[in-house]
Amino acid sequence: MFYLLFLPLFFLVMYFYFQVADHYNIVDRPNERSSHTVLTIRGGGVIYLFAALVALVMHPAYWMFISGLFIIGVISFIDDRITLSSKLRILFHLIAVTLSLWSANVFNAYPWWVIPLLYILMIGIINAYNFMDGINGITGLYSLVLLFGVQFVNYRVVSFVNPDLIWLPILASLVFLFFILEEARCFAGDVGSVSIAFWIVTLLIILILKAADYRYILFLAVYGVDAVLTIIHRLYLRQNIFEAHRLHFYQLLANEQKIPHLLVSLMYAVVQLTVIAIVVFLKIDVFILSAIILIPLVAIYLIFKPILMK
C-alpha cells in the first residue's frame, strides 16, 4: 500500500509533461510506415526517468545504475526531438551500459573476452525493445508483465535487488498505460522504450548473476523471437534494418489484419506471462527449457507470418 502513495505524484508528472509537450510541439506525426493515424504527444516515457529519480532519492546506493539509466534516457529524449548521429547515440549507450555492467559487478564475474559480447548483447536487446514499440500499449503491457515476473522471482525464488527498484517502474507503467487504454494520448517514445529496456535488462543481469541461472533471459523470449526473426527477414529482403518498417509480426496483426492495437499488445503480454510461468515453475535443464519455449514461438512466426502478409 505504501507504493500507492506515489500514484498521485506520478499522475501529476504526466499531466505536467503533457502541458510542456503541447507547448513545445513534442508530437508524433503519422506517416505511411506508422501504425497510428492522428497527432499524438511523444515522450510519455519520461515517467520512467521520474521513477528512476524517486528510486535514486530512496536508494542512493544504486546511483551507478540509475546514472546509466538517465544517460541513455536523456539522449533518447533528445533523439526523439532532433535526430542525432548514430555514432553519438552509440557513445552514450556504451557509457550507460558500462555503468549498468559495473553496478552489477559483471567485470569481476566474467573473463575479459566475455565482456565485449555482453556489451553487444545488452545494446542489441535495448534497441530491439525499442524497435518493438510500434503499437498502442505494447511497451507498457509487456514491461508490466516482465516486471511483475521479476518481482515474483525477487520475493519467492531469490532475493537479488531491493523491491523498490521493481515496484517503481511497475507504477510508472501503470500510470503510462492509464493514458493510452482507450485512446492513445501519448507514445512512450525512445525515451520510454529505451529507458525501461535498460532498467529491465539491468535487473535481469543482476538476477542471472545472483541466481547463477541463465534461464531468466527467457523472460524476453517473445520480444526476442519477433525482433530477431524480423531482422533476419529484412536482411533477406535487403532492407536497411535501421529504417522504420511494418514487418514485425505484431505490426502485421495490427495493420494488415486490423486487429485492435490493445488486443495485440495484450496477446503479446499474455504469451510472455505464460513463458515466465514456465521458466519459474518448470525446473528442468535450461537448454531443454529453451527448446520448449523457443521452438513453438519460432514455429508460429514462420508459419503464420507469410499468411498475414498476403
VODREN-211569 format. One line per field, with one value per residue (C-alpha): x, z, y. Coordinates in pm, 1 decimal. Layout:
<atoms>
u: c(X, ...) $
w: c(Z, ...) $
v: c(Y, ...) $
</atoms>
This chain:
<atoms>
u: c(0.0, 293.7, 375.9, 25.1, 114.9, 334.7, 48.7, -88.2, 265.3, 324.4, -6.0, 87.9, 419.7, 242.3, -7.3, 277.1, 465.4, 155.8, 147.0, 515.7, 491.5, 188.0, 363.3, 685.3, 510.7, 662.5, 431.1, 442.7, 315.5, 192.5, 344.5, 298.9, 501.9, 320.9, 62.7, -130.9, -326.2, -357.2, -118.5, -8.4, 214.0, 552.3, 787.3, 536.1, 803.1, 971.5, 766.1, 1031.2, 1301.8, 1095.2, 1053.5, 1431.6, 1473.1, 1246.7, 1449.7, 1770.7, 1630.4, 1509.5, 1815.2, 2124.2, 2336.5, 2204.6, 2340.4, 2558.2, 2279.7, 2039.1, 2300.9, 2332.5, 1955.9, 1946.0, 2225.6, 2056.8, 1710.7, 1807.0, 1997.0, 1695.1, 1464.3, 1689.0, 1689.8, 1310.0, 1324.0, 1618.6, 1772.5, 2120.4, 2402.1, 2428.0, 2788.4, 2680.2, 2395.5, 2616.6, 2872.5, 2613.9, 2475.1, 2823.7, 2867.2, 2526.5, 2584.8, 2926.7, 2762.9, 2498.0, 2751.2, 2973.4, 2685.2, 2600.8, 2965.9, 2986.2, 3350.5, 3455.5, 3218.4, 3329.6, 3660.8, 3764.5, 3670.1, 3305.3, 3264.9, 3251.0, 2984.6, 2779.6, 2804.7, 2679.5, 2402.3, 2278.8, 2284.0, 2116.5, 1837.7, 1777.6, 1748.8, 1532.0, 1299.3, 1282.6, 1203.1, 916.8, 748.4, 524.9, 160.5, -56.1, 12.6, 268.8, 562.0, 357.6, 181.8, 485.3, 703.8, 440.3, 430.2, 809.0, 841.9, 578.3, 755.3, 1090.1, 933.6, 780.0, 1124.0, 1268.7, 1020.8, 971.1, 1280.5, 1592.9, 1620.8, 1853.8, 1754.3, 1560.8, 1191.5, 1153.6, 1369.9, 1092.4, 780.3, 865.1, 882.0, 567.0, 387.8, 530.3, 399.8, 52.9, 33.2, 156.8, -99.7, -379.4, -331.0, -342.2, -601.2, -894.3, -731.6, -357.9, -292.5, 82.2, 352.1, 641.4, 891.4, 1252.2, 1293.7, 1031.0, 1112.0, 1488.6, 1476.0, 1251.0, 1450.1, 1770.4, 1600.2, 1468.1, 1789.2, 1993.1, 1754.6, 1783.2, 2163.4, 2170.1, 1921.0, 2115.7, 2438.2, 2274.2, 2086.1, 2364.7, 2088.9, 2062.2, 1700.9, 1583.6, 1692.9, 1380.8, 1177.6, 1244.7, 1158.5, 850.1, 1008.9, 1333.1, 1182.2, 984.4, 1277.1, 1548.5, 1344.5, 1219.2, 1577.2, 1671.2, 1366.7, 1460.1, 1821.5, 1688.7, 1483.4, 1797.5, 1633.6, 1806.0, 1728.4, 1767.8, 1487.5, 1123.4, 909.4, 590.5, 718.0, 714.4, 467.1, 268.7, 256.6, 108.4, -157.7, -245.3, -208.7, -276.4, -526.0, -681.3, -679.4, -715.5, -377.8, -453.7, -570.0, -244.4, -46.4, -243.0, -175.7, 198.1, 180.5, -23.4, 210.2, 512.3, 338.3, 289.1, 657.4, 754.7, 537.3, 704.8, 1050.9, 975.7, 788.1, 936.0, 1260.4, 1442.9, 1769.0, 1798.0, 1862.8, 1555.0, 1354.7, 1473.7, 1369.3, 1024.1, 970.1, 1150.8, 1056.0, 679.1, 737.3, 962.6, 719.0, 426.0, 627.0, 746.2, 412.3, 176.1, 379.2, 351.5, -23.6, -53.5, 141.2, -93.1) $
w: c(0.0, 65.3, -305.1, -391.8, -229.5, -531.1, -779.4, -745.4, -783.2, -1097.4, -1245.5, -1172.7, -1350.9, -1657.2, -1666.9, -1631.7, -1915.5, -2137.4, -2087.5, -2170.2, -2472.6, -2604.2, -2563.9, -2733.6, -3000.9, -2890.3, -3101.7, -3328.2, -3680.1, -3859.1, -4191.0, -4428.5, -4202.8, -3881.7, -3704.6, -3590.4, -3782.6, -3553.5, -3398.6, -3058.2, -2781.1, -2786.4, -2499.2, -2237.1, -2129.6, -1931.1, -1644.0, -1621.6, -1570.2, -1292.4, -1136.1, -1153.8, -981.2, -699.3, -679.2, -651.9, -366.2, -183.4, -253.0, -339.4, -324.5, -673.2, -811.8, -1074.6, -1239.7, -1220.5, -1364.8, -1662.4, -1699.5, -1700.5, -1957.4, -2200.1, -2128.9, -2177.0, -2501.3, -2625.9, -2537.7, -2730.4, -3021.0, -3009.5, -3072.2, -3312.5, -3496.5, -3360.3, -3538.8, -3475.4, -3356.0, -3086.5, -2973.2, -2952.8, -2748.6, -2482.4, -2497.4, -2430.3, -2130.8, -1990.0, -2042.4, -1876.8, -1566.5, -1572.6, -1600.5, -1338.8, -1095.1, -1148.0, -1079.8, -1419.7, -1477.3, -1181.9, -1267.0, -1621.7, -1808.2, -2018.9, -2352.2, -2244.9, -2170.2, -2534.0, -2603.7, -2311.2, -2447.0, -2785.5, -2628.9, -2393.8, -2655.4, -2901.1, -2656.0, -2570.0, -2935.5, -3016.4, -2730.2, -2883.5, -3229.2, -3078.1, -2951.6, -3252.5, -3147.8, -2868.3, -2531.7, -2628.8, -2436.4, -2123.8, -2104.9, -2197.2, -1948.0, -1677.6, -1721.5, -1718.9, -1406.8, -1213.9, -1316.1, -1197.5, -872.0, -812.8, -851.0, -622.0, -345.6, -389.8, -557.4, -498.0, -345.8, -574.5, -555.6, -333.0, -428.3, -471.4, -783.3, -936.2, -780.6, -906.8, -1279.5, -1227.5, -1101.6, -1390.5, -1637.5, -1478.5, -1496.7, -1856.5, -1951.7, -1794.2, -2061.3, -2356.9, -2267.9, -2466.8, -2698.0, -2702.9, -2559.4, -2576.7, -2700.8, -2489.2, -2746.9, -2749.1, -2401.6, -2269.6, -2455.4, -2423.3, -2054.9, -1945.8, -2160.5, -1988.0, -1648.6, -1721.0, -1877.0, -1579.9, -1340.7, -1540.7, -1542.0, -1164.6, -1127.3, -1354.4, -1165.5, -825.2, -914.3, -1136.2, -1374.8, -1739.0, -1773.7, -1683.5, -2019.3, -2149.5, -1977.7, -2305.4, -2532.8, -2711.0, -2799.8, -2880.9, -3133.6, -3310.8, -3316.8, -3425.7, -3692.8, -3831.6, -3860.7, -4045.9, -4271.9, -4352.9, -4423.9, -4662.0, -4833.4, -4844.6, -4643.2, -4412.1, -4069.9, -3903.7, -4103.9, -3990.1, -4124.4, -4069.4, -4089.5, -3725.6, -3650.5, -3418.7, -3686.2, -3937.6, -3685.7, -3611.0, -3956.7, -4217.7, -4016.1, -3844.8, -3500.6, -3234.7, -3105.5, -2741.4, -2816.5, -2998.1, -2712.5, -2462.5, -2666.7, -2650.9, -2277.4, -2208.3, -2412.8, -2232.6, -1897.3, -1990.5, -2078.8, -1744.9, -1558.4, -1744.0, -1666.6, -1297.4, -1223.3, -1465.2, -1301.4, -1589.5, -1778.2, -1928.9, -2280.5, -2275.3, -2127.0, -2403.7, -2667.7, -2511.8, -2521.4, -2834.1, -3084.1, -3064.6, -3079.8, -3384.2, -3549.7, -3500.6, -3650.9, -3954.4, -4027.6, -3979.4, -4098.6, -4469.9, -4421.0, -4250.6, -4530.7, -4806.3) $
v: c(0.0, 233.1, 243.7, 363.3, 695.8, 763.2, 726.9, 1083.5, 1218.3, 1011.9, 1131.6, 1495.2, 1445.8, 1307.8, 1592.7, 1843.5, 1674.1, 1690.3, 2066.9, 2100.8, 1871.1, 2057.0, 2393.0, 2281.6, 2073.1, 1742.4, 1529.7, 1227.0, 1287.7, 973.8, 866.9, 576.4, 346.3, 440.2, 226.5, 535.3, 797.7, 1100.1, 1350.7, 1219.7, 1354.9, 1188.8, 1109.3, 997.5, 751.4, 1031.0, 889.1, 614.0, 875.3, 1030.4, 684.9, 646.3, 982.6, 864.3, 542.7, 744.6, 953.7, 643.0, 427.8, 633.2, 317.7, 237.5, 565.8, 399.5, 200.5, 496.7, 731.6, 497.8, 498.1, 878.1, 898.1, 661.8, 805.1, 1169.6, 1105.7, 909.8, 1200.1, 1438.1, 1193.6, 1197.7, 1572.4, 1602.9, 1311.7, 1250.4, 1073.0, 701.3, 746.1, 991.8, 765.8, 459.2, 653.8, 738.4, 384.6, 247.5, 477.4, 381.4, 9.6, 38.1, 185.5, -87.7, -371.4, -210.4, -174.0, -542.3, -637.5, -805.1, -712.3, -928.4, -1213.2, -1300.0, -1330.9, -1030.8, -1187.6, -1225.0, -852.9, -731.9, -993.7, -865.0, -509.4, -625.0, -833.8, -559.8, -283.5, -520.9, -607.4, -241.3, -144.2, -446.1, -348.1, -2.1, -142.8, -343.4, -25.5, 24.7, -2.6, 129.0, -33.3, -292.4, -145.2, -72.0, -409.9, -618.9, -430.7, -468.1, -845.0, -866.6, -654.0, -850.0, -1170.7, -1037.4, -918.0, -1261.6, -1416.9, -1149.5, -1236.7, -1611.0, -1756.5, -1549.7, -1203.2, -1010.0, -641.9, -401.8, -446.4, -68.0, -92.9, -305.3, -153.6, 196.5, 105.4, -102.8, 209.2, 411.2, 151.3, 154.7, 534.9, 535.3, 270.0, 475.7, 741.0, 501.8, 237.7, 377.1, 628.4, 691.0, 1036.7, 983.9, 749.7, 627.4, 748.9, 632.1, 780.1, 539.2, 217.9, 257.7, 357.8, 72.6, -171.6, -58.6, -92.5, -443.0, -573.2, -448.9, -624.3, -946.7, -928.7, -886.1, -1172.2, -1408.1, -1341.4, -1378.8, -1697.1, -1832.9, -1936.8, -1825.9, -1934.2, -1585.9, -1446.5, -1624.1, -1351.1, -1167.5, -1460.8, -1321.7, -988.4, -1166.4, -1405.5, -1133.3, -889.0, -1133.8, -1312.6, -981.3, -855.6, -1176.1, -1134.0, -773.9, -869.0, -1134.9, -862.7, -644.0, -368.8, -123.7, -272.1, 67.7, 229.6, 230.4, -53.3, -255.2, -611.1, -715.2, -992.3, -764.0, -492.7, -733.5, -833.2, -470.5, -315.1, -581.3, -786.7, -479.8, -641.1, -366.7, -249.2, -311.5, -664.7, -741.2, -585.7, -793.4, -1108.7, -1046.0, -977.5, -1293.2, -1513.0, -1368.7, -1418.2, -1783.9, -1810.9, -1653.9, -1903.7, -2191.2, -2053.0, -2006.8, -2328.8, -2582.9, -2693.0, -2860.5, -2815.6, -2465.6, -2598.9, -2821.7, -2535.7, -2303.8, -2554.6, -2598.0, -2220.1, -2105.4, -2376.2, -2306.8, -1928.1, -1960.2, -2203.3, -1964.1, -1679.9, -1879.2, -2045.0, -1754.0, -1455.8, -1545.1, -1587.2, -1247.5, -1080.4, -1197.4) $
</atoms>
